[in-house]
Each structure stands twice: as C-alpha cells, then as structure tokens.
Amino acid sequence: MTLALLGAAIIVIKMIGAMSGYDLIEMAVNATRPADSGGWLAATR
C-alpha cells in the first residue's frame, strides 16, 4: 500500500514537473548531492 502511494506520488510529481518545465526529482537530487566532492559520481567512485 505504501509503495503504491509512493509510486503514485512520484508519477504526480513528475507530471507536474513536466507541465511546469522543471524536473522536480532531478532538482531534489541535485539539492541533496554532496557539492564539495563533485556530486554523486565522485562520491560513489
């Protein structure tokens, strides 16, 4: 049940992002990315 709600929420967020011209998921990922180490690619290597 929780996964279904989460999936629906992600789809709605992506639809709103597509309509407004912003990818909100990507913006959130960029906001949480460790900036001092050059991002997730550098952090996971």
Protein Blocks (a to p, Z undefined) as FASTA:
>chain_A
ZZmmmmmmmmmmmmmmmmnopafklmmmmmmpcfknopjklmmZZ
